[in-house]
Amino acid sequence: MSTTSLLVLAVAGLLLVTFPSLCSSHAAHDHHQGEKCKPSGTLESPARGHTCDECCKPGHIYPTYQCSPPVSTHTKAIMTLNDFSEGGDGGDPSECDGKYHKNSERVVALSTGWYAKGKRCGKNIRIHAKGRSVLAKVVDECDTLHGCDKPHAFQPPCPHNDVDASQAVWDALGITGDDVGDFPITWSDA
């Protein structure tokens, strides 16, 4: 090998070490990492559990997440119905204010990553669905790390891309009947 060839190889190697994003497989991997939120662990529900339609299945293993997808002007999510009132399926009072909320209030709980340790508490988000949009106030966390216990109404951990919304939010978006449950939406900070 000539001195010039060795020099070219050395410079190419130095560039790849210094700037790993120049390597296409690294760039694709890094780009993919930003969009995906992978499970951080699992939670096994107790062998004997509480019985209800939404409750954890005894002995079932659920994925847990510390992250949520990045927030943008149209963050994709799944909206679920939640009863934030006392005795409702939301479990304990809301994390943000320690209170229960009426189903007539436009309130939401966000997955742990989006809840951001309470940084969105009391702030509005804009939810888009079916050609409509509505403002809703963040009052709670939809816990993606814990569940299957009394504080979580014996429900499994939330998915990493969940916006848990009150009936008032569903009504404002005109989503009714069989569509209520798990509905694809987009949302953004307001």
N, CA and C atoms as an extended XYZ file, in Angstrom:
570
Properties=species:S:1:pos:R:3:atomname:S:1:resname:S:1:resid:I:1 pbc="F F F"
N         0.840       -1.185        0.000 N   MET     1
C         0.000        0.000        0.000 CA  MET     1
C         0.881        1.243        0.000 C   MET     1
N         0.456        2.237       -0.768 N   SER     2
C         1.252        3.461       -0.864 CA  SER     2
C         0.986        4.349        0.340 C   SER     2
N         1.845        5.306        0.531 N   THR     3
C         1.702        6.263        1.631 CA  THR     3
C         0.428        7.072        1.457 C   THR     3
N         0.097        7.428        0.229 N   THR     4
C        -1.131        8.192       -0.044 CA  THR     4
C        -2.367        7.383        0.348 C   THR     4
N        -2.403        6.097        0.007 N   SER     5
C        -3.546        5.239        0.350 CA  SER     5
C        -3.707        5.131        1.860 C   SER     5
N        -2.601        4.960        2.566 N   LEU     6
C        -2.647        4.882        4.030 CA  LEU     6
C        -3.155        6.183        4.633 C   LEU     6
N        -2.707        7.300        4.074 N   LEU     7
C        -3.123        8.604        4.563 CA  LEU     7
C        -4.635        8.797        4.344 C   LEU     7
N        -5.151        8.415        3.180 N   VAL     8
C        -6.579        8.523        2.883 CA  VAL     8
C        -7.390        7.658        3.853 C   VAL     8
N        -6.947        6.427        4.090 N   LEU     9
C        -7.633        5.546        5.036 CA  LEU     9
C        -7.618        6.119        6.450 C   LEU     9
N        -6.499        6.686        6.859 N   ALA    10
C        -6.382        7.269        8.196 CA  ALA    10
C        -7.327        8.459        8.346 C   ALA    10
N        -7.386        9.327        7.337 N   VAL    11
C        -8.280       10.490        7.399 CA  VAL    11
C        -9.737       10.035        7.408 C   VAL    11
N       -10.092        9.038        6.581 N   ALA    12
C       -11.462        8.514        6.552 CA  ALA    12
C       -11.838        7.933        7.909 C   ALA    12
N       -10.942        7.167        8.505 N   GLY    13
C       -11.190        6.592        9.827 CA  GLY    13
C       -11.371        7.672       10.877 C   GLY    13
N       -10.532        8.709       10.835 N   LEU    14
C       -10.625        9.819       11.779 CA  LEU    14
C       -11.962       10.547       11.617 C   LEU    14
N       -12.388       10.769       10.381 N   LEU    15
C       -13.676       11.428       10.145 CA  LEU    15
C       -14.840       10.608       10.706 C   LEU    15
N       -14.817        9.303       10.496 N   LEU    16
C       -15.906        8.452       10.986 CA  LEU    16
C       -15.939        8.388       12.507 C   LEU    16
N       -14.788        8.414       13.140 N   VAL    17
C       -14.731        8.416       14.600 CA  VAL    17
C       -15.206        9.759       15.145 C   VAL    17
N       -14.783       10.844       14.493 N   THR    18
C       -15.139       12.189       14.944 CA  THR    18
C       -16.594       12.524       14.651 C   THR    18
N       -17.095       12.096       13.483 N   PHE    19
C       -18.464       12.392       13.050 CA  PHE    19
C       -19.197       11.097       12.711 C   PHE    19
N       -19.668       10.357       13.737 N   PRO    20
C       -20.305        9.062       13.475 CA  PRO    20
C       -21.581        9.174       12.644 C   PRO    20
N       -22.204       10.353       12.618 N   SER    21
C       -23.436       10.490       11.837 CA  SER    21
C       -23.174       10.413       10.341 C   SER    21
N       -21.898       10.506        9.917 N   LEU    22
C       -21.576       10.355        8.506 CA  LEU    22
C       -21.802        8.929        8.035 C   LEU    22
N       -21.739        7.992        8.940 N   CYS    23
C       -21.978        6.588        8.604 CA  CYS    23
C       -23.486        6.389        8.518 C   CYS    23
N       -23.998        5.925        7.383 N   SER    24
C       -25.449        5.862        7.159 CA  SER    24
C       -26.165        4.988        8.174 C   SER    24
N       -25.582        3.881        8.611 N   SER    25
C       -26.286        3.030        9.579 CA  SER    25
C       -26.422        3.728       10.920 C   SER    25
N       -25.410        4.527       11.315 N   HIS    26
C       -25.528        5.294       12.553 CA  HIS    26
C       -26.591        6.367       12.417 C   HIS    26
N       -26.611        7.058       11.291 N   ALA    27
C       -27.599        8.118       11.092 CA  ALA    27
C       -29.007        7.545       11.143 C   ALA    27
N       -29.229        6.428       10.476 N   ALA    28
C       -30.553        5.808       10.490 CA  ALA    28
C       -30.918        5.372       11.898 C   ALA    28
N       -29.954        4.808       12.630 N   HIS    29
C       -30.213        4.360       13.993 CA  HIS    29
C       -30.568        5.552       14.888 C   HIS    29
N       -29.788        6.642       14.801 N   ASP    30
C       -30.045        7.809       15.640 CA  ASP    30
C       -31.399        8.428       15.314 C   ASP    30
N       -31.738        8.503       14.018 N   HIS    31
C       -33.013        9.075       13.625 CA  HIS    31
C       -34.158        8.212       14.166 C   HIS    31
N       -34.019        6.923       14.068 N   HIS    32
C       -35.032        5.989       14.550 CA  HIS    32
C       -35.207        6.102       16.063 C   HIS    32
N       -34.108        6.284       16.790 N   GLN    33
C       -34.164        6.401       18.245 CA  GLN    33
C       -35.033        7.578       18.665 C   GLN    33
N       -34.923        8.722       17.942 N   GLY    34
C       -35.685        9.900       18.306 CA  GLY    34
C       -37.181        9.704       18.154 C   GLY    34
N       -37.604        8.831       17.247 N   GLU    35
C       -39.016        8.646       16.987 CA  GLU    35
C       -39.626        7.530       17.829 C   GLU    35
N       -38.840        6.573       18.245 N   LYS    36
C       -39.361        5.413       18.957 CA  LYS    36
C       -39.173        5.570       20.456 C   LYS    36
N       -40.115        5.066       21.182 N   CYS    37
C       -40.020        4.978       22.631 CA  CYS    37
C       -40.184        3.505       22.952 C   CYS    37
N       -39.124        2.894       23.375 N   LYS    38
C       -39.143        1.456       23.630 CA  LYS    38
C       -39.450        1.185       25.105 C   LYS    38
N       -40.053        0.026       25.405 N   PRO    39
C       -40.322       -0.308       26.811 CA  PRO    39
C       -39.049       -0.264       27.653 C   PRO    39
N       -39.192        0.238       28.869 N   SER    40
C       -38.048        0.322       29.785 CA  SER    40
C       -38.050       -0.830       30.783 C   SER    40
N       -39.132       -1.592       30.811 N   GLY    41
C       -39.228       -2.712       31.738 CA  GLY    41
C       -40.601       -3.352       31.627 C   GLY    41
N       -40.936       -4.141       32.636 N   THR    42
C       -42.240       -4.798       32.668 CA  THR    42
C       -42.813       -4.740       34.078 C   THR    42
N       -44.106       -4.931       34.166 N   LEU    43
C       -44.811       -4.997       35.437 CA  LEU    43
C       -45.712       -6.223       35.394 C   LEU    43
N       -45.545       -7.111       36.345 N   GLU    44
C       -46.402       -8.294       36.421 CA  GLU    44
C       -47.523       -8.017       37.403 C   GLU    44
N       -48.755       -8.219       36.952 N   SER    45
C       -49.885       -7.989       37.845 CA  SER    45
C       -49.958       -9.131       38.860 C   SER    45
N       -50.534       -8.866       40.034 N   PRO    46
C       -50.646       -9.909       41.057 CA  PRO    46
C       -51.422      -11.119       40.532 C   PRO    46
N       -51.107      -12.290       41.071 N   ALA    47
C       -51.775      -13.528       40.657 CA  ALA    47
C       -53.271      -13.471       40.951 C   ALA    47
N       -53.608      -12.808       42.032 N   ARG    48
C       -55.021      -12.591       42.355 CA  ARG    48
C       -55.248      -11.099       42.251 C   ARG    48
N       -56.220      -10.720       41.476 N   GLY    49
C       -56.422       -9.292       41.263 CA  GLY    49
C       -57.844       -8.854       41.475 C   GLY    49
N       -58.033       -7.597       41.258 N   HIS    50
C       -59.333       -6.961       41.300 CA  HIS    50
C       -60.069       -7.337       40.027 C   HIS    50
N       -61.371       -7.454       40.058 N   THR    51
C       -62.114       -7.868       38.872 CA  THR    51
C       -62.942       -6.722       38.318 C   THR    51
N       -62.633       -6.315       37.095 N   CYS    52
C       -63.420       -5.326       36.357 CA  CYS    52
C       -62.984       -5.398       34.896 C   CYS    52
N       -63.746       -4.762       34.012 N   ASP    53
C       -63.419       -4.811       32.581 CA  ASP    53
C       -62.050       -4.218       32.274 C   ASP    53
N       -61.701       -3.132       32.955 N   GLU    54
C       -60.460       -2.402       32.678 CA  GLU    54
C       -59.283       -2.864       33.552 C   GLU    54
N       -59.529       -3.749       34.501 N   CYS    55
C       -58.505       -4.159       35.472 CA  CYS    55
C       -57.402       -5.013       34.850 C   CYS    55
N       -56.270       -5.041       35.530 N   CYS    56
C       -55.154       -5.905       35.134 CA  CYS    56
C       -55.617       -7.359       35.168 C   CYS    56
N       -55.126       -8.125       34.229 N   LYS    57
C       -55.428       -9.555       34.200 CA  LYS    57
C       -54.443      -10.254       35.147 C   LYS    57
N       -54.918      -11.124       36.058 N   PRO    58
C       -54.037      -11.785       37.021 CA  PRO    58
C       -52.855      -12.494       36.339 C   PRO    58
N       -51.645      -12.199       36.824 N   GLY    59
C       -50.436      -12.835       36.324 CA  GLY    59
C       -49.944      -12.322       34.981 C   GLY    59
N       -50.644      -11.358       34.380 N   HIS    60
C       -50.253      -10.819       33.071 CA  HIS    60
C       -49.048       -9.884       33.224 C   HIS    60
N       -48.181       -9.863       32.216 N   ILE    61
C       -47.009       -8.984       32.225 CA  ILE    61
C       -47.261       -7.828       31.269 C   ILE    61
N       -47.117       -6.594       31.774 N   TYR    62
C       -47.364       -5.381       30.995 CA  TYR    62
C       -46.049       -4.628       30.775 C   TYR    62
N       -45.862       -4.049       29.575 N   PRO    63
C       -44.663       -3.234       29.350 CA  PRO    63
C       -44.780       -1.909       30.106 C   PRO    63
N       -43.659       -1.376       30.536 N   THR    64
C       -43.617       -0.060       31.173 CA  THR    64
C       -42.706        0.847       30.348 C   THR    64
N       -42.938        2.154       30.435 N   TYR    65
C       -42.193        3.130       29.630 CA  TYR    65
C       -41.774        4.316       30.494 C   TYR    65
N       -40.546        4.784       30.295 N   GLN    66
C       -40.091        6.013       30.944 CA  GLN    66
C       -40.208        7.188       29.977 C   GLN    66
N       -40.497        6.909       28.722 N   CYS    67
C       -40.492        7.941       27.685 CA  CYS    67
C       -41.830        7.975       26.965 C   CYS    67
N       -41.996        9.028       26.180 N   SER    68
C       -43.101        9.164       25.237 CA  SER    68
C       -42.495        9.708       23.954 C   SER    68
N       -43.187        9.567       22.818 N   PRO    69
C       -42.641       10.135       21.573 CA  PRO    69
C       -42.425       11.646       21.702 C   PRO    69
N       -41.508       12.208       20.909 N   PRO    70
C       -41.263       13.657       20.973 CA  PRO    70
C       -42.531       14.458       20.658 C   PRO    70
N       -42.690       15.588       21.326 N   VAL    71
C       -43.845       16.456       21.107 CA  VAL    71
C       -43.554       17.374       19.930 C   VAL    71
N       -44.553       17.497       19.037 N   SER    72
C       -44.436       18.382       17.875 CA  SER    72
C       -45.728       19.190       17.758 C   SER    72
N       -45.924       19.834       16.624 N   THR    73
C       -47.168       20.587       16.433 CA  THR    73
C       -48.346       19.657       16.158 C   THR    73
N       -48.065       18.396       15.799 N   HIS    74
C       -49.117       17.391       15.575 CA  HIS    74
C       -48.630       16.036       16.091 C   HIS    74
N       -48.475       15.943       17.395 N   THR    75
C       -47.996       14.723       18.030 CA  THR    75
C       -49.076       13.646       17.950 C   THR    75
N       -48.730       12.502       17.375 N   LYS    76
C       -49.693       11.405       17.261 CA  LYS    76
C       -49.873       10.730       18.621 C   LYS    76
N       -51.136       10.415       18.934 N   ALA    77
C       -51.448        9.776       20.215 CA  ALA    77
C       -52.741        8.982       20.075 C   ALA    77
N       -53.029        8.231       21.122 N   ILE    78
C       -54.303        7.536       21.255 CA  ILE    78
C       -55.040        8.183       22.422 C   ILE    78
N       -56.247        8.638       22.166 N   MET    79
C       -57.052        9.238       23.226 CA  MET    79
C       -57.944        8.163       23.825 C   MET    79
N       -57.966        8.120       25.146 N   THR    80
C       -58.823        7.194       25.874 CA  THR    80
C       -59.751        7.993       26.783 C   THR    80
N       -60.830        7.366       27.185 N   LEU    81
C       -61.814        8.017       28.050 CA  LEU    81
C       -61.454        7.767       29.507 C   LEU    81
N       -61.504        8.825       30.305 N   ASN    82
C       -61.218        8.701       31.730 CA  ASN    82
C       -62.256        9.479       32.529 C   ASN    82
N       -62.645        8.912       33.644 N   ASP    83
C       -63.554        9.567       34.578 CA  ASP    83
C       -62.696       10.119       35.712 C   ASP    83
N       -62.523       11.440       35.749 N   PHE    84
C       -61.667       12.096       36.739 CA  PHE    84
C       -62.408       12.403       38.043 C   PHE    84
N       -63.691       12.017       38.135 N   SER    85
C       -64.472       12.319       39.338 CA  SER    85
C       -64.158       11.319       40.451 C   SER    85
N       -64.516       11.683       41.676 N   GLU    86
C       -64.290       10.778       42.809 CA  GLU    86
C       -65.074        9.495       42.583 C   GLU    86
N       -64.401        8.349       42.750 N   GLY    87
C       -65.029        7.061       42.518 CA  GLY    87
C       -64.965        6.626       41.060 C   GLY    87
N       -64.442        7.498       40.185 N   GLY    88
C       -64.330        7.181       38.764 CA  GLY    88
C       -63.137        6.288       38.484 C   GLY    88
N       -62.958        5.930       37.221 N   ASP    89
C       -61.887        4.997       36.870 CA  ASP    89
C       -60.498        5.632       36.859 C   ASP    89
N       -60.423        6.913       37.201 N   GLY    90
C       -59.123        7.581       37.267 CA  GLY    90
C       -58.331        7.249       38.513 C   GLY    90
N       -58.946        6.580       39.483 N   GLY    91
C       -58.230        6.218       40.705 CA  GLY    91
C       -58.172        7.371       41.683 C   GLY    91
N       -56.967        7.681       42.146 N   ASP    92
C       -56.758        8.744       43.127 CA  ASP    92
C       -57.011       10.128       42.527 C   ASP    92
N       -57.034       11.178       43.384 N   PRO    93
C       -57.171       12.540       42.857 CA  PRO    93
C       -56.042       12.851       41.860 C   PRO    93
N       -56.251       13.853       41.027 N   SER    94
C       -55.280       14.245       40.009 CA  SER    94
C       -53.948       14.645       40.629 C   SER    94
N       -52.871       14.266       39.953 N   GLU    95
C       -51.507       14.557       40.427 CA  GLU    95
C       -51.222       16.055       40.521 C   GLU    95
N       -51.714       16.828       39.573 N   CYS    96
C       -51.351       18.242       39.509 CA  CYS    96
C       -51.901       19.071       40.662 C   CYS    96
N       -53.155       18.832       41.016 N   ASP    97
C       -53.783       19.692       42.026 CA  ASP    97
C       -54.360       18.925       43.212 C   ASP    97
N       -54.228       17.612       43.219 N   GLY    98
C       -54.747       16.814       44.332 CA  GLY    98
C       -56.258       16.801       44.412 C   GLY    98
N       -56.946       17.144       43.297 N   LYS    99
C       -58.402       17.216       43.293 CA  LYS    99
C       -58.998       16.251       42.281 C   LYS    99
N       -60.277       15.959       42.492 N   TYR   100
C       -61.056       15.252       41.488 CA  TYR   100
C       -61.655       16.304       40.557 C   TYR   100
N       -62.028       15.895       39.351 N   HIS   101
C       -62.593       16.841       38.383 CA  HIS   101
C       -63.880       16.287       37.791 C   HIS   101
N       -64.826       17.194       37.506 N   LYS   102
C       -66.106       16.808       36.915 CA  LYS   102
C       -65.896       16.370       35.470 C   LYS   102
N       -66.739       15.475       35.010 N   ASN   103
C       -66.678       15.007       33.624 CA  ASN   103
C       -67.065       16.095       32.633 C   ASN   103
N       -67.644       17.189       33.132 N   SER   104
C       -68.005       18.320       32.274 CA  SER   104
C       -66.817       19.259       32.037 C   SER   104
N       -65.717       19.034       32.756 N   GLU   105
C       -64.502       19.838       32.561 CA  GLU   105
C       -63.654       19.220       31.448 C   GLU   105
N       -63.022       20.058       30.638 N   ARG   106
C       -62.125       19.584       29.582 CA  ARG   106
C       -60.728       19.394       30.179 C   ARG   106
N       -60.506       18.188       30.694 N   VAL   107
C       -59.235       17.880       31.358 CA  VAL   107
C       -58.647       16.589       30.800 C   VAL   107
N       -57.318       16.466       30.918 N   VAL   108
C       -56.617       15.282       30.424 CA  VAL   108
C       -55.517       14.859       31.385 C   VAL   108
N       -55.132       13.598       31.229 N   ALA   109
C       -53.921       13.054       31.847 CA  ALA   109
C       -53.019       12.650       30.687 C   ALA   109
N       -51.726       12.930       30.802 N   LEU   110
C       -50.766       12.584       29.751 CA  LEU   110
C       -49.856       11.459       30.209 C   LEU   110
N       -49.432       10.635       29.256 N   SER   111
C       -48.447        9.584       29.546 CA  SER   111
C       -47.242       10.183       30.260 C   SER   111
N       -46.583        9.367       31.064 N   THR   112
C       -45.479        9.808       31.919 CA  THR   112
C       -44.461       10.702       31.212 C   THR   112
N       -43.992       10.297       30.039 N   GLY   113
C       -42.986       11.104       29.325 CA  GLY   113
C       -43.501       12.478       28.961 C   GLY   113
N       -44.731       12.558       28.481 N   TRP   114
C       -45.319       13.848       28.117 CA  TRP   114
C       -45.701       14.666       29.341 C   TRP   114
N       -46.068       14.007       30.419 N   TYR   115
C       -46.394       14.689       31.679 CA  TYR   115
C       -45.165       15.440       32.195 C   TYR   115
N       -43.992       14.891       31.901 N   ALA   116
C       -42.702       15.548       32.169 CA  ALA   116
C       -42.546       15.999       33.624 C   ALA   116
N       -42.818       15.078       34.534 N   LYS   117
C       -42.680       15.349       35.977 CA  LYS   117
C       -43.476       16.580       36.413 C   LYS   117
N       -44.627       16.770       35.780 N   GLY   118
C       -45.524       17.860       36.164 CA  GLY   118
C       -45.304       19.176       35.448 C   GLY   118
N       -44.381       19.240       34.523 N   LYS   119
C       -44.096       20.508       33.829 CA  LYS   119
C       -45.282       21.013       33.005 C   LYS   119
N       -46.193       20.119       32.625 N   ARG   120
C       -47.370       20.545       31.853 CA  ARG   120
C       -48.604       20.748       32.750 C   ARG   120
N       -48.464       20.558       34.052 N   CYS   121
C       -49.598       20.727       34.969 CA  CYS   121
C       -50.236       22.102       34.824 C   CYS   121
N       -51.563       22.097       34.721 N   GLY   122
C       -52.306       23.339       34.651 CA  GLY   122
C       -52.242       24.031       33.296 C   GLY   122
N       -51.452       23.496       32.393 N   LYS   123
C       -51.323       24.104       31.059 CA  LYS   123
C       -52.297       23.433       30.098 C   LYS   123
N       -52.670       24.160       29.064 N   ASN   124
C       -53.572       23.618       28.055 CA  ASN   124
C       -52.790       22.942       26.941 C   ASN   124
N       -53.401       21.905       26.401 N   ILE   125
C       -52.915       21.310       25.158 CA  ILE   125
C       -54.054       21.431       24.150 C   ILE   125
N       -53.713       21.418       22.860 N   ARG   126
C       -54.722       21.454       21.809 CA  ARG   126
C       -54.804       20.061       21.199 C   ARG   126
N       -56.007       19.494       21.202 N   ILE   127
C       -56.243       18.154       20.662 CA  ILE   127
C       -57.003       18.280       19.349 C   ILE   127
N       -56.522       17.557       18.324 N   HIS   128
C       -57.152       17.565       16.991 CA  HIS   128
C       -57.685       16.173       16.671 C   HIS   128
N       -58.945       16.125       16.196 N   ALA   129
C       -59.544       14.867       15.731 CA  ALA   129
C       -60.790       15.181       14.920 C   ALA   129
N       -61.029       14.402       13.892 N   LYS   130
C       -62.241       14.509       13.074 CA  LYS   130
C       -62.482       15.930       12.544 C   LYS   130
N       -61.399       16.652       12.209 N   GLY   131
C       -61.539       17.992       11.665 CA  GLY   131
C       -61.862       19.061       12.694 C   GLY   131
N       -61.825       18.713       13.956 N   ARG   132
C       -62.099       19.670       15.043 CA  ARG   132
C       -60.879       19.753       15.957 C   ARG   132
N       -60.865       20.814       16.777 N   SER   133
C       -59.826       20.890       17.805 CA  SER   133
C       -60.441       21.463       19.075 C   SER   133
N       -59.813       21.135       20.193 N   VAL   134
C       -60.309       21.581       21.489 CA  VAL   134
C       -59.115       21.796       22.416 C   VAL   134
N       -59.254       22.771       23.312 N   LEU   135
C       -58.251       22.966       24.353 CA  LEU   135
C       -58.662       22.154       25.573 C   LEU   135
N       -57.682       21.522       26.212 N   ALA   136
C       -57.942       20.762       27.438 CA  ALA   136
C       -56.796       21.007       28.404 C   ALA   136
N       -57.119       21.069       29.683 N   LYS   137
C       -56.117       21.340       30.711 CA  LYS   137
C       -55.510       20.043       31.239 C   LYS   137
N       -54.187       20.028       31.357 N   VAL   138
C       -53.483       18.872       31.915 CA  VAL   138
C       -53.626       18.914       33.435 C   VAL   138
N       -54.224       17.850       33.995 N   VAL   139
C       -54.416       17.784       35.451 CA  VAL   139
C       -53.806       16.539       36.070 C   VAL   139
N       -53.335       15.604       35.227 N   ASP   140
C       -52.888       14.338       35.796 CA  ASP   140
C       -51.873       13.653       34.885 C   ASP   140
N       -51.225       12.656       35.452 N   GLU   141
C       -50.301       11.793       34.732 CA  GLU   141
C       -51.000       10.463       34.478 C   GLU   141
N       -50.867        9.963       33.268 N   CYS   142
C       -51.308        8.598       32.963 CA  CYS   142
C       -50.046        7.748       33.103 C   CYS   142
N       -49.891        7.129       34.245 N   ASP   143
C       -48.648        6.473       34.661 CA  ASP   143
C       -48.282        5.298       33.757 C   ASP   143
N       -47.128        5.392       33.130 N   THR   144
C       -46.654        4.336       32.229 CA  THR   144
C       -45.689        3.376       32.927 C   THR   144
N       -45.400        3.633       34.197 N   LEU   145
C       -44.435        2.812       34.945 CA  LEU   145
C       -45.080        1.926       36.005 C   LEU   145
N       -46.255        2.333       36.493 N   HIS   146
C       -46.903        1.626       37.595 CA  HIS   146
C       -48.357        1.335       37.255 C   HIS   146
N       -48.957        0.414       37.978 N   GLY   147
C       -50.367        0.084       37.780 CA  GLY   147
C       -50.743       -1.169       38.532 C   GLY   147
N       -51.943       -1.663       38.263 N   CYS   148
C       -52.459       -2.898       38.864 CA  CYS   148
C       -52.612       -2.791       40.377 C   CYS   148
N       -52.794       -1.576       40.881 N   ASP   149
C       -52.958       -1.368       42.321 CA  ASP   149
C       -54.043       -0.312       42.561 C   ASP   149
N       -54.408       -0.120       43.825 N   LYS   150
C       -55.503        0.797       44.163 CA  LYS   150
C       -55.267        2.228       43.672 C   LYS   150
N       -54.073        2.819       43.868 N   PRO   151
C       -53.886        4.200       43.378 CA  PRO   151
C       -54.094        4.339       41.865 C   PRO   151
N       -53.973        3.242       41.135 N   HIS   152
C       -54.148        3.264       39.675 CA  HIS   152
C       -55.450        2.568       39.262 C   HIS   152
N       -56.388        2.490       40.194 N   ALA   153
C       -57.715        1.893       39.954 CA  ALA   153
C       -57.604        0.469       39.407 C   ALA   153
N       -56.540       -0.244       39.792 N   PHE   154
C       -56.290       -1.636       39.400 CA  PHE   154
C       -56.134       -1.808       37.881 C   PHE   154
N       -55.822       -0.707       37.200 N   GLN   155
C       -55.625       -0.741       35.747 CA  GLN   155
C       -54.152       -0.938       35.410 C   GLN   155
N       -53.852       -1.465       34.217 N   PRO   156
C       -52.454       -1.642       33.797 CA  PRO   156
C       -51.768       -0.295       33.590 C   PRO   156
N       -50.434       -0.300       33.496 N   PRO   157
C       -49.736        0.944       33.152 CA  PRO   157
C       -50.257        1.474       31.816 C   PRO   157
N       -50.267        2.779       31.667 N   CYS   158
C       -50.730        3.397       30.423 CA  CYS   158
C       -49.734        3.162       29.298 C   CYS   158
N       -50.196        3.200       28.062 N   PRO   159
C       -49.268        3.178       26.923 CA  PRO   159
C       -48.424        4.457       26.918 C   PRO   159
N       -47.338        4.451       26.190 N   HIS   160
C       -46.431        5.599       26.161 CA  HIS   160
C       -46.975        6.772       25.353 C   HIS   160
N       -48.055        6.577       24.607 N   ASN   161
C       -48.598        7.618       23.731 CA  ASN   161
C       -50.079        7.873       24.018 C   ASN   161
N       -50.423        7.988       25.286 N   ASP   162
C       -51.814        8.083       25.708 CA  ASP   162
C       -52.183        9.488       26.167 C   ASP   162
N       -53.324        9.967       25.690 N   VAL   163
C       -53.960       11.174       26.221 CA  VAL   163
C       -55.289       10.693       26.780 C   VAL   163
N       -55.373       10.652       28.085 N   ASP   164
C       -56.546       10.176       28.808 CA  ASP   164
C       -57.468       11.383       29.002 C   ASP   164
N       -58.631       11.412       28.355 N   ALA   165
C       -59.462       12.616       28.315 CA  ALA   165
C       -60.826       12.423       28.976 C   ALA   165
N       -61.325       13.505       29.546 N   SER   166
C       -62.665       13.501       30.151 CA  SER   166
C       -63.735       13.430       29.067 C   SER   166
N       -64.951       13.119       29.482 N   GLN   167
C       -66.083       13.049       28.551 CA  GLN   167
C       -66.285       14.375       27.830 C   GLN   167
N       -66.036       15.491       28.518 N   ALA   168
C       -66.219       16.816       27.906 CA  ALA   168
C       -65.309       17.003       26.694 C   ALA   168
N       -64.104       16.452       26.727 N   VAL   169
C       -63.183       16.549       25.586 CA  VAL   169
C       -63.743       15.747       24.407 C   VAL   169
N       -64.189       14.533       24.686 N   TRP   170
C       -64.781       13.694       23.642 CA  TRP   170
C       -65.982       14.390       23.007 C   TRP   170
N       -66.836       14.968       23.854 N   ASP   171
C       -68.031       15.657       23.359 CA  ASP   171
C       -67.653       16.843       22.477 C   ASP   171
N       -66.671       17.632       22.898 N   ALA   172
C       -66.250       18.812       22.133 CA  ALA   172
C       -65.682       18.431       20.769 C   ALA   172
N       -65.098       17.237       20.682 N   LEU   173
C       -64.543       16.770       19.406 CA  LEU   173
C       -65.587       16.044       18.561 C   LEU   173
N       -66.786       15.879       19.105 N   GLY   174
C       -67.857       15.221       18.367 CA  GLY   174
C       -67.641       13.727       18.189 C   GLY   174
N       -66.923       13.123       19.124 N   ILE   175
C       -66.665       11.683       19.051 CA  ILE   175
C       -67.629       10.987       20.003 C   ILE   175
N       -68.487       10.153       19.428 N   THR   176
C       -69.546        9.527       20.222 CA  THR   176
C       -69.702        8.052       19.854 C   THR   176
N       -70.582        7.381       20.573 N   GLY   177
C       -70.944        5.995       20.265 CA  GLY   177
C       -69.774        5.037       20.311 C   GLY   177
N       -69.704        4.166       19.310 N   ASP   178
C       -68.675        3.123       19.271 CA  ASP   178
C       -67.264        3.671       19.082 C   ASP   178
N       -67.140        4.938       18.636 N   ASP   179
C       -65.809        5.533       18.460 CA  ASP   179
C       -65.144        5.866       19.798 C   ASP   179
N       -65.943        6.008       20.859 N   VAL   180
C       -65.386        6.340       22.174 CA  VAL   180
C       -64.649        5.127       22.723 C   VAL   180
N       -63.452        5.338       23.187 N   GLY   181
C       -62.622        4.259       23.734 CA  GLY   181
C       -61.177        4.536       23.451 C   GLY   181
N       -60.653        4.000       22.363 N   ASP   182
C       -59.296        4.284       21.900 CA  ASP   182
C       -59.425        4.954       20.538 C   ASP   182
N       -59.055        6.246       20.458 N   PHE   183
C       -59.256        6.994       19.219 CA  PHE   183
C       -57.967        7.703       18.833 C   PHE   183
N       -57.523        7.583       17.571 N   PRO   184
C       -56.293        8.252       17.150 CA  PRO   184
C       -56.504        9.768       17.035 C   PRO   184
N       -55.585       10.516       17.628 N   ILE   185
C       -55.640       11.985       17.618 CA  ILE   185
C       -54.244       12.529       17.352 C   ILE   185
N       -54.173       13.849       17.212 N   THR   186
C       -52.901       14.546       17.321 CA  THR   186
C       -53.089       15.635       18.356 C   THR   186
N       -51.996       16.044       18.972 N   TRP   187
C       -52.077       17.107       19.977 CA  TRP   187
C       -50.789       17.929       19.957 C   TRP   187
N       -50.872       19.096       20.581 N   SER   188
C       -49.699       19.961       20.716 CA  SER   188
C       -49.870       20.821       21.967 C   SER   188
N       -48.778       21.391       22.427 N   ASP   189
C       -48.870       22.357       23.513 CA  ASP   189
C       -49.608       23.583       22.973 C   ASP   189
N       -50.446       24.186       23.795 N   ALA   190
C       -51.232       25.360       23.339 CA  ALA   190
C       -50.506       26.644       23.699 C   ALA   190
